[in-house]
């Protein structure tokens, strides 16, 4: 997923927009894996908690991924 992070191959978006899209996709994959992980929480309470937490933190996680990738 992050192999094509730096350059857009789609003429419809700039390289900066492409970076945002890739970072957000990576953040969503992390959150999806977290939500589907087996934990002590069970049932709809876990799903509701995970969705609320994901909604609050997805932008922060995407920004952290961008910051890390831009530093490399």
Contact map, one row per residue, 1 for C-alpha under 8 A:
111110000000000000000100010000000000000000000000000000000000000000000000
111110000000000000000100010000000000000000000000000000000000000000000000
111110000000000000000000000000000000000000000000000000000000000000000000
111111110000000000000000000000000000000000000000000000000000000000000000
111111110000000001100100000000000000000000000000000000000000000000000000
000111110000001001100000000000000000000000000000000000000000000000000000
000111111000001001100000000000000000000000000000000000000000000000000000
000111111110111001100000000000000000000000000000000000000000000000000000
000000111110000000000000000000000000000000000000000000000000000000000000
000000011111100000000000000000000000000000000000000000000000000000000000
000000011111110000000000000000000000000000000000000000000000000000000000
000000000111110000000000000000000000000000000000000000000000000000000000
000000010111111011000000000000000000000000000000000000000000000000000000
000000010011111111000000000000000000000000000000000000000000000000000000
000001110000111111100000000000000000000000000000000000000000000000000000
000000000000011111110000000000000000000000000000000000000000000000000000
000000000000111111111000000000000000000000000000000000000000000000000000
000011110000111111111100000000000000000000000000000000000000000000000000
000011110000001111111110000000000000000000000000000000000000000001000000
000000000000000111111111000000000000000000000000000000000000010001000000
000000000000000011111111100000000000000000000000000000000000000000000000
110010000000000001111111110000000000000000000000000000000000000000000000
000000000000000000111111111000000000000000000000000000000000011011000000
000000000000000000011111111100000000000000000000000000000110010000000000
000000000000000000001111111110000000000000000000000000000000000000000000
110000000000000000000111111111000000000000000000000000000000010010000000
000000000000000000000011111111100000000000000000000000000100110010000000
000000000000000000000001111111110000000000000000000000000100000000000000
000000000000000000000000111111111000000000000000000000000000000000000000
000000000000000000000000011111111100000000000000000000000000000000000000
000000000000000000000000001111111110000000000000000001000100000000000000
000000000000000000000000000111111111000000000000000000000000000000000000
000000000000000000000000000011111111100000000000000000000000000000000000
000000000000000000000000000001111111100000000000010000000000000000000000
000000000000000000000000000000111111100000000110011000000000000000000000
000000000000000000000000000000011111110000000000000000000000000000000000
000000000000000000000000000000001111111000000000000000000000000000000000
000000000000000000000000000000000001111110000000000000000000000000000000
000000000000000000000000000000000000111111000000000000000000000000000000
000000000000000000000000000000000000011111000000000000000000000000000000
000000000000000000000000000000000000011111101100000000000000000000000000
000000000000000000000000000000000000001111111100000000000000000000000000
000000000000000000000000000000000000000011111110000000000000000000000000
000000000000000000000000000000000000000001111111000000000000000000000000
000000000000000000000000000000000000000011111111100000000000000000000000
000000000000000000000000000000000010000011111111110000000000000000000000
000000000000000000000000000000000010000000111111111000000000000000000000
000000000000000000000000000000000000000000011111111100000000000000000000
000000000000000000000000000000000000000000001111111110000000000000000000
000000000000000000000000000000000110000000000111111111000000000000000000
000000000000000000000000000000000010000000000011111111100000000000000000
000000000000000000000000000000000000000000000001111111110000000000000000
000000000000000000000000000000000000000000000000111111111000000000000000
000000000000000000000000000000100000000000000000011111111100000000000000
000000000000000000000000000000000000000000000000001111111100000000000000
000000000000000000000000000000000000000000000000000111111110000000000000
000000000000000000000000000000000000000000000000000011111111100000000000
000000000000000000000001001100100000000000000000000001111111110000000000
000000000000000000000001000000000000000000000000000000011111111000000000
000000000000000000000000000000000000000000000000000000001111111100000000
000000000000000000000000001000000000000000000000000000001111111110000000
000000000000000000010011011000000000000000000000000000000111111111000000
000000000000000000000010000000000000000000000000000000000011111111100000
000000000000000000000000000000000000000000000000000000000001111111110000
000000000000000000000010011000000000000000000000000000000000111111111000
000000000000000000110010000000000000000000000000000000000000011111111100
000000000000000000000000000000000000000000000000000000000000001111111110
000000000000000000000000000000000000000000000000000000000000000111111111
000000000000000000000000000000000000000000000000000000000000000011111111
000000000000000000000000000000000000000000000000000000000000000001111111
000000000000000000000000000000000000000000000000000000000000000000111111
000000000000000000000000000000000000000000000000000000000000000000011111
